[in-house]
Amino acid sequence: MKIARADKHGFDASRLARIDDFLKERYIDSGKLPNAQLLIARDGQPVHFSHQGAAREGGKTIDEGSLFRIASMTKPITSIAFMTLVEQGKVAVDTPVHHVLPEFKGVGVYDGGGGGVPFVTRPTAQPMRMVDLLRHTSGLTYSFQNRSNIDAAMREGKLENWHGGLTLDEFVAAVAKLPLEFSPGDAWNYSVSTDILGAVVQRVSGQPFDAFLAENIFRPLGMNDTFFQVPEGKLDRLTDCYTLAPGKGREMYDRGESSAWSRKPKLVSGGGGLVSTALDYHRFCTMCLNGGELDGVRIVGRKTIDLMTMNHLPGESDLSSMSKSLFSEAANAGTGFGLGFAVTDDVAKSMIPGSKGEYYWGGMFSTAFFIDPVERLHMVFMTQVSPSNTYPIRRELKTLIYSALT
């Protein structure tokens, strides 16, 4: 692909180049990461695109065609898909969830019990609304949070197993049988909310969720390498994926050649199931930066993007005051939450260079992106190691990128 001259787009080229040296020395040569791919763009024009490390164990270096499991970077795409239906008047941001998913009608808040004892519940102070799914204030949780009897029940039931026994509709029914951890809107907790939102998209549209994304997001944007199942003809481009085991170091999690992502998932996850490339996600970011349009194709309206990237936490609070989550893909200080994105609300509190109104997210395999509408700047970073909070690479990259602006 064509890379624009950095100095023509407000960057110091030598300072951009030192980012690759930093990644090589600190993360690739040390063995912390198997690979690192970094795309930086200004006004939608890539000014830096680098590839380091092997795509597969003992194999060739990653390149622009390499496929990565983007995990929770699926969430912003699902959120945009939902907002296309809002724009058509088929659903609203403040619609109660049970109006579309009646399984959630009457769901209560956890008030005791568990561990084999029936859950005791109390009524919610207010119904769960679509905005609660979008901003993770629903009262739902993730099984990996390891902080409550609710997530323990989710682990016991193996509810989040994409190749398990549950379809998306069955997943909704199973989650709705469990109580909420708190009344919707009262707190923030990273959760399966976006998976439930994917089911909303499926019910409202009348289309299978994966088909809806392909027809309304991927094909119009030319994201031809983004899917829930890697086609057989593209499997050779799927990278190996690793996890860090305590006391053991890096271990293979999913081999590219025999990947679980080569099989169609029974549970299509709008919260974390997609595979993509840096170039495809760059197109998604550019669409967002352009106010919902790319190459003459409009996905959502400009004011919809504006609405999605405002802080929607109650009372304009931030995650440091509202979060009950033991893990998320966001830093808490100075961070609000919009409709599918974390939003930088106070740059000083974040203690990282940036802009108020910048929005971002990441995935469990350490992939990440951010979009800065003030500087007209975005970044896509790809690698394949979990958990994503092991290294401070996201804040390091942000610091290095902003230091290269002239």
ROPA-123757 format. One line per field, with one value per residue (C-alpha): residue in one letter; residue number from 1; x, y, z. Coordinates in Angstrom, 3 decimals, padded with zeros to 6 digits. Example, Ala and Ser with C-alpha at 12.3 -4.5 7.8 and 13.67 -1.06 7.14 Angstrom:
2
r: c(A, S) $
k: c(1, 2) $
c1: c(012.300, 013.670) $
c2: c(-004.500, -001.060) $
c3: c(007.800, 007.140) $
% end
This chain:
406
r: c(M, K, I, A, R, A, D, K, H, G, F, D, A, S, R, L, A, R, I, D, D, F, L, K, E, R, Y, I, D, S, G, K, L, P, N, A, Q, L, L, I, A, R, D, G, Q, P, V, H, F, S, H, Q, G, A, A, R, E, G, G, K, T, I, D, E, G, S, L, F, R, I, A, S, M, T, K, P, I, T, S, I, A, F, M, T, L, V, E, Q, G, K, V, A, V, D, T, P, V, H, H, V, L, P, E, F, K, G, V, G, V, Y, D, G, G, G, G, G, V, P, F, V, T, R, P, T, A, Q, P, M, R, M, V, D, L, L, R, H, T, S, G, L, T, Y, S, F, Q, N, R, S, N, I, D, A, A, M, R, E, G, K, L, E, N, W, H, G, G, L, T, L, D, E, F, V, A, A, V, A, K, L, P, L, E, F, S, P, G, D, A, W, N, Y, S, V, S, T, D, I, L, G, A, V, V, Q, R, V, S, G, Q, P, F, D, A, F, L, A, E, N, I, F, R, P, L, G, M, N, D, T, F, F, Q, V, P, E, G, K, L, D, R, L, T, D, C, Y, T, L, A, P, G, K, G, R, E, M, Y, D, R, G, E, S, S, A, W, S, R, K, P, K, L, V, S, G, G, G, G, L, V, S, T, A, L, D, Y, H, R, F, C, T, M, C, L, N, G, G, E, L, D, G, V, R, I, V, G, R, K, T, I, D, L, M, T, M, N, H, L, P, G, E, S, D, L, S, S, M, S, K, S, L, F, S, E, A, A, N, A, G, T, G, F, G, L, G, F, A, V, T, D, D, V, A, K, S, M, I, P, G, S, K, G, E, Y, Y, W, G, G, M, F, S, T, A, F, F, I, D, P, V, E, R, L, H, M, V, F, M, T, Q, V, S, P, S, N, T, Y, P, I, R, R, E, L, K, T, L, I, Y, S, A, L, T) $
k: c(1, 2, 3, 4, 5, 6, 7, 8, 9, 10, 11, 12, 13, 14, 15, 16, 17, 18, 19, 20, 21, 22, 23, 24, 25, 26, 27, 28, 29, 30, 31, 32, 33, 34, 35, 36, 37, 38, 39, 40, 41, 42, 43, 44, 45, 46, 47, 48, 49, 50, 51, 52, 53, 54, 55, 56, 57, 58, 59, 60, 61, 62, 63, 64, 65, 66, 67, 68, 69, 70, 71, 72, 73, 74, 75, 76, 77, 78, 79, 80, 81, 82, 83, 84, 85, 86, 87, 88, 89, 90, 91, 92, 93, 94, 95, 96, 97, 98, 99, 100, 101, 102, 103, 104, 105, 106, 107, 108, 109, 110, 111, 112, 113, 114, 115, 116, 117, 118, 119, 120, 121, 122, 123, 124, 125, 126, 127, 128, 129, 130, 131, 132, 133, 134, 135, 136, 137, 138, 139, 140, 141, 142, 143, 144, 145, 146, 147, 148, 149, 150, 151, 152, 153, 154, 155, 156, 157, 158, 159, 160, 161, 162, 163, 164, 165, 166, 167, 168, 169, 170, 171, 172, 173, 174, 175, 176, 177, 178, 179, 180, 181, 182, 183, 184, 185, 186, 187, 188, 189, 190, 191, 192, 193, 194, 195, 196, 197, 198, 199, 200, 201, 202, 203, 204, 205, 206, 207, 208, 209, 210, 211, 212, 213, 214, 215, 216, 217, 218, 219, 220, 221, 222, 223, 224, 225, 226, 227, 228, 229, 230, 231, 232, 233, 234, 235, 236, 237, 238, 239, 240, 241, 242, 243, 244, 245, 246, 247, 248, 249, 250, 251, 252, 253, 254, 255, 256, 257, 258, 259, 260, 261, 262, 263, 264, 265, 266, 267, 268, 269, 270, 271, 272, 273, 274, 275, 276, 277, 278, 279, 280, 281, 282, 283, 284, 285, 286, 287, 288, 289, 290, 291, 292, 293, 294, 295, 296, 297, 298, 299, 300, 301, 302, 303, 304, 305, 306, 307, 308, 309, 310, 311, 312, 313, 314, 315, 316, 317, 318, 319, 320, 321, 322, 323, 324, 325, 326, 327, 328, 329, 330, 331, 332, 333, 334, 335, 336, 337, 338, 339, 340, 341, 342, 343, 344, 345, 346, 347, 348, 349, 350, 351, 352, 353, 354, 355, 356, 357, 358, 359, 360, 361, 362, 363, 364, 365, 366, 367, 368, 369, 370, 371, 372, 373, 374, 375, 376, 377, 378, 379, 380, 381, 382, 383, 384, 385, 386, 387, 388, 389, 390, 391, 392, 393, 394, 395, 396, 397, 398, 399, 400, 401, 402, 403, 404, 405, 406) $
c1: c(000.000, 001.066, 002.552, 002.302, 005.291, 005.220, 006.522, 003.675, 001.202, 002.708, 005.058, 008.792, 009.819, 012.860, 010.739, 008.237, 011.104, 012.339, 009.032, 010.074, 013.457, 011.650, 009.326, 012.197, 014.434, 011.863, 009.319, 010.511, 014.177, 013.328, 010.694, 007.883, 005.841, 006.003, 005.322, 004.264, 002.453, 001.847, -000.204, -000.361, -002.530, -003.354, -006.453, -006.985, -003.584, -001.135, 002.163, 003.754, 003.138, 005.695, 005.894, 008.222, 008.389, 007.151, 003.574, 003.936, 006.433, 009.612, 007.839, 008.032, 007.640, 004.141, 003.045, 000.092, -001.993, -001.496, -004.726, -005.106, -007.755, -008.969, -011.106, -012.797, -011.969, -015.097, -017.154, -016.983, -018.024, -021.049, -021.922, -021.815, -024.029, -026.590, -026.537, -027.373, -030.658, -031.180, -030.821, -033.540, -035.928, -036.120, -034.760, -033.507, -030.572, -032.976, -035.150, -035.487, -033.601, -036.562, -038.623, -036.390, -035.100, -038.070, -035.793, -034.584, -038.061, -038.126, -034.421, -033.371, -030.253, -028.181, -028.990, -027.428, -027.001, -024.850, -022.473, -025.308, -027.798, -030.542, -029.800, -031.748, -032.708, -034.361, -035.996, -033.806, -034.156, -034.611, -034.836, -031.744, -031.672, -029.698, -027.436, -026.450, -025.312, -023.372, -021.565, -021.247, -023.537, -025.972, -025.181, -023.894, -020.390, -017.747, -016.884, -013.190, -013.732, -013.470, -015.116, -018.663, -021.020, -022.499, -019.303, -018.703, -022.078, -021.132, -017.879, -019.675, -022.162, -019.415, -021.717, -019.037, -017.721, -018.022, -017.783, -019.951, -023.606, -025.251, -026.409, -026.657, -030.346, -029.630, -026.800, -029.217, -031.637, -028.892, -027.480, -030.966, -031.569, -028.773, -029.246, -027.471, -024.540, -026.041, -028.994, -028.461, -026.850, -025.516, -021.970, -019.653, -018.447, -016.748, -019.107, -020.913, -023.069, -021.849, -022.590, -026.148, -026.143, -025.258, -028.384, -030.380, -029.034, -030.010, -033.557, -034.274, -032.832, -034.212, -030.822, -028.160, -025.745, -022.689, -024.631, -025.791, -022.201, -021.009, -023.795, -023.921, -020.364, -017.703, -018.701, -019.577, -016.256, -014.196, -013.196, -012.722, -010.466, -012.762, -014.896, -015.852, -014.577, -011.361, -012.046, -009.983, -008.228, -007.008, -006.051, -002.360, -002.386, -003.694, -000.995, -000.222, -001.665, -000.067, -000.905, 001.388, 001.217, 002.264, 005.761, 006.036, 006.254, 004.717, 002.736, 000.839, -002.863, -004.117, -002.048, -002.840, -002.736, -005.258, -007.043, -010.407, -011.177, -011.117, -014.407, -017.766, -018.626, -021.978, -022.055, -021.301, -019.677, -020.277, -018.098, -014.932, -015.139, -013.710, -010.494, -009.190, -006.136, -004.556, -005.583, -009.216, -009.404, -007.706, -010.654, -013.079, -011.162, -011.037, -014.800, -015.269, -012.827, -014.669, -017.951, -019.348, -018.329, -015.532, -014.923, -018.419, -020.138, -021.936, -022.335, -023.777, -024.388, -021.880, -023.965, -024.286, -020.483, -020.525, -023.109, -021.207, -017.953, -019.318, -018.996, -022.312, -021.475, -024.072, -023.208, -020.286, -018.280, -015.264, -014.315, -012.186, -015.346, -017.812, -015.875, -016.414, -014.416, -011.254, -010.237, -011.101, -009.378, -009.456, -007.370, -009.606, -008.227, -009.757, -011.624, -015.335, -017.347, -019.393, -021.603, -019.100, -015.832, -013.792, -013.451, -010.637, -012.413, -009.500, -006.054, -004.269, -005.734, -004.712, -001.091, -000.520, -000.327, -003.590, -006.694, -010.000, -012.559, -010.133, -011.752, -010.313, -010.457, -008.365, -008.552, -007.440, -004.614, -003.028, -004.381, -005.416, -006.591, -007.271, -008.847, -008.077, -010.567, -008.740, -005.422, -007.169, -004.962, -005.522, -003.450, -003.963, -001.642, -001.625, 000.040, -001.208, -000.482, -002.887, -003.598, -003.521, -002.645, 000.709, 002.787, 002.250, 002.713, -000.441, 000.544, 004.115, 002.940, 000.679, 003.506, 005.876, 003.317, 002.310, 005.967, 006.442, 003.836, 005.305) $
c2: c(000.000, 003.610, 005.355, 009.150, 011.298, 011.812, 015.391, 016.339, 015.247, 016.905, 014.175, 014.049, 010.998, 010.224, 010.210, 007.849, 005.545, 005.258, 003.597, 000.548, 000.485, 000.656, -002.229, -004.353, -003.860, -004.004, -006.479, -008.520, -009.228, -009.858, -012.424, -010.604, -010.411, -012.751, -009.888, -006.260, -004.434, -000.698, 001.518, 005.268, 007.526, 011.232, 012.457, 008.850, 008.641, 006.043, 007.728, 004.717, 000.990, -001.431, -005.199, -007.092, -010.677, -013.996, -014.668, -018.278, -020.186, -020.363, -018.807, -015.677, -012.114, -010.702, -008.473, -006.317, -009.422, -011.054, -011.915, -011.258, -012.198, -008.756, -009.963, -006.962, -004.645, -006.374, -004.317, -000.928, -002.620, -004.219, -000.858, 000.873, -001.894, -001.241, 002.498, 001.880, 000.421, 003.402, 005.672, 003.680, 004.230, 000.502, 000.836, 003.662, 004.149, 004.387, 001.398, -001.078, -004.247, -006.492, -004.796, -006.565, -009.441, -010.463, -012.967, -010.032, -008.996, -009.085, -009.888, -008.950, -007.792, -010.286, -010.054, -013.210, -016.935, -018.801, -021.732, -024.214, -022.062, -020.414, -016.788, -014.231, -011.194, -007.829, -005.703, -003.333, 000.385, 000.974, -001.322, -002.216, -000.042, -000.267, 002.520, 000.250, -002.429, 000.130, 001.679, -001.450, -000.218, -003.121, -005.061, -007.981, -009.399, -011.637, -015.094, -014.170, -011.309, -013.764, -011.396, -012.650, -015.611, -014.442, -014.804, -018.126, -019.337, -018.215, -020.185, -023.269, -023.092, -022.398, -019.772, -017.913, -020.947, -019.979, -023.613, -024.906, -025.848, -022.409, -020.337, -016.558, -016.790, -019.592, -017.541, -014.660, -017.017, -018.482, -015.083, -013.736, -016.558, -015.138, -012.037, -008.770, -007.685, -004.217, -002.194, -000.888, 002.539, 002.325, 001.176, 000.139, -003.414, -004.870, -007.585, -009.621, -006.539, -006.234, -009.903, -009.206, -006.130, -008.412, -010.425, -007.171, -006.432, -009.941, -009.703, -006.166, -006.724, -010.228, -011.309, -013.555, -011.242, -012.232, -011.756, -008.313, -007.187, -008.535, -006.812, -003.480, -002.896, -005.078, -005.163, -001.445, -000.504, -002.951, -004.843, -008.050, -009.668, -009.324, -012.287, -014.647, -017.677, -017.535, -018.876, -021.899, -019.930, -017.343, -019.615, -019.512, -015.795, -016.337, -015.724, -017.944, -016.762, -017.076, -016.747, -015.974, -018.697, -017.697, -018.987, -020.591, -017.698, -017.641, -020.700, -021.483, -020.623, -021.165, -022.259, -020.471, -023.604, -025.481, -022.519, -022.611, -019.551, -021.811, -023.312, -021.544, -020.607, -021.730, -018.653, -015.621, -013.124, -009.431, -008.818, -010.545, -012.997, -011.261, -011.784, -008.846, -007.106, -003.786, -002.415, -003.449, -001.921, 001.179, 001.519, 001.213, 003.884, 006.190, 005.850, 006.892, 009.792, 010.939, 011.143, 007.816, 007.867, 006.353, 006.501, 007.788, 005.127, 006.282, 003.784, 006.143, 009.868, 012.414, 013.301, 009.618, 009.363, 012.533, 010.971, 007.687, 009.366, 011.514, 010.395, 008.723, 007.702, 009.032, 012.440, 012.739, 010.548, 008.470, 004.823, 005.491, 006.422, 003.976, 000.831, -002.413, -004.312, -006.202, -006.110, -004.073, -002.810, 000.786, 002.836, 004.269, 007.703, 010.455, 007.919, 008.109, 005.727, 006.396, 004.152, 001.404, 003.242, 004.376, 008.169, 010.341, 012.961, 014.416, 014.215, 015.395, 012.574, 010.009, 011.194, 010.258, 012.726, 012.875, 014.951, 015.382, 013.451, 010.826, 007.372, 003.876, 000.228, -002.947, -006.725, -009.507, -010.520, -007.052, -005.512, -001.861, 001.238, 004.862, 007.695, 011.347, 013.626, 016.769, 015.806, 013.834, 010.911, 007.198, 004.129, 000.386, -001.996, -005.757, -008.632, -011.908, -012.384, -012.517, -011.145, -007.640, -005.959, -007.752, -004.955, -001.159, -001.131, 000.846, 003.837, 003.572, 003.645, 006.611, 008.541, 007.791, 008.621, 011.959, 012.857, 012.587, 015.249, 018.549) $
c3: c(000.000, -000.475, 002.554, 002.596, 003.504, 007.256, 007.090, 004.746, 007.420, 010.465, 011.679, 012.297, 010.236, 012.371, 015.503, 013.875, 012.855, 016.425, 017.379, 015.364, 017.124, 020.453, 019.545, 018.255, 021.260, 024.043, 022.699, 019.705, 020.494, 024.150, 023.197, 024.969, 021.757, 018.741, 016.339, 016.159, 013.382, 013.640, 011.340, 011.976, 009.813, 009.610, 007.786, 006.756, 005.024, 006.398, 007.248, 008.943, 008.526, 009.956, 010.427, 012.768, 013.990, 012.664, 011.637, 012.725, 014.818, 012.753, 009.787, 007.663, 008.925, 009.249, 006.392, 005.388, 004.606, 008.008, 009.825, 013.554, 016.117, 017.155, 020.090, 021.778, 018.904, 017.561, 020.048, 018.276, 015.019, 016.716, 018.268, 014.874, 013.464, 016.202, 015.486, 011.809, 013.064, 015.365, 012.341, 010.571, 013.500, 014.269, 017.812, 020.061, 022.402, 025.352, 024.333, 027.240, 026.305, 027.150, 024.421, 021.894, 024.034, 026.224, 027.972, 030.106, 031.282, 035.085, 035.547, 039.077, 040.898, 042.907, 046.587, 048.026, 047.515, 045.070, 045.236, 044.863, 046.755, 044.617, 043.852, 045.853, 043.773, 044.168, 041.479, 039.465, 040.181, 036.450, 033.416, 031.423, 028.305, 025.075, 026.328, 029.220, 026.769, 024.736, 027.721, 029.963, 032.725, 032.238, 035.418, 033.320, 033.721, 032.113, 033.447, 033.604, 036.056, 038.968, 041.417, 042.068, 042.253, 038.956, 036.952, 038.741, 037.460, 033.949, 034.160, 035.454, 032.601, 030.013, 028.566, 026.597, 024.702, 021.021, 019.922, 022.758, 022.785, 022.626, 019.693, 020.101, 021.030, 023.501, 024.999, 025.594, 027.336, 029.546, 030.565, 031.304, 033.808, 035.996, 038.142, 037.443, 039.600, 040.069, 038.910, 035.342, 035.303, 038.883, 038.030, 035.190, 034.609, 031.536, 030.369, 027.721, 027.058, 023.469, 022.778, 023.936, 021.675, 018.759, 019.550, 019.509, 016.023, 014.932, 016.309, 015.079, 011.602, 011.136, 009.767, 011.280, 013.063, 011.015, 007.762, 008.907, 009.573, 006.226, 004.300, 006.146, 007.388, 005.790, 002.126, 001.910, 003.549, 001.501, 004.661, 002.719, 005.320, 008.336, 009.397, 012.241, 010.321, 008.296, 004.790, 003.798, 001.074, 003.577, 006.475, 005.509, 006.464, 010.008, 012.603, 015.584, 018.878, 022.324, 025.981, 028.904, 031.547, 035.085, 035.756, 032.307, 029.883, 026.415, 025.339, 022.160, 022.472, 018.922, 015.923, 012.703, 010.565, 012.755, 014.302, 016.049, 013.902, 010.812, 012.058, 012.033, 015.631, 016.982, 019.215, 017.024, 019.383, 018.771, 021.797, 020.625, 017.741, 014.688, 012.748, 010.702, 009.268, 010.170, 006.768, 007.202, 010.673, 009.306, 006.922, 009.840, 011.802, 008.785, 008.362, 011.997, 011.644, 008.517, 010.415, 009.223, 005.546, 003.465, -000.295, -000.987, 001.139, 004.280, 007.108, 009.751, 009.970, 011.234, 014.283, 015.158, 015.407, 017.526, 019.857, 020.128, 021.096, 023.919, 027.540, 028.420, 031.979, 034.454, 035.854, 033.397, 035.750, 034.751, 035.129, 038.196, 040.097, 038.469, 037.589, 039.497, 036.901, 037.812, 034.148, 031.076, 027.951, 029.234, 031.612, 034.319, 035.180, 033.064, 030.944, 030.210, 028.104, 025.003, 022.897, 022.155, 022.790, 025.761, 025.579, 026.934, 029.025, 030.997, 029.393, 032.545, 034.634, 032.021, 032.274, 028.612, 025.700, 023.794, 023.144, 024.911, 022.894, 021.617, 021.602, 021.620, 022.599, 022.489, 022.493, 024.829, 022.460, 022.896, 019.697, 020.049, 018.216, 018.993, 017.018, 017.778, 015.995, 017.178, 015.577, 012.778, 013.801, 014.306, 015.137, 014.673, 016.512, 015.975, 017.794, 019.344, 023.061, 025.987, 028.503, 027.111, 030.417, 030.752, 029.215, 029.119, 025.359, 024.568, 026.672, 025.377, 021.769, 022.400, 024.034, 021.154, 018.463, 019.966, 020.523, 016.739, 015.935, 014.749) $
% end
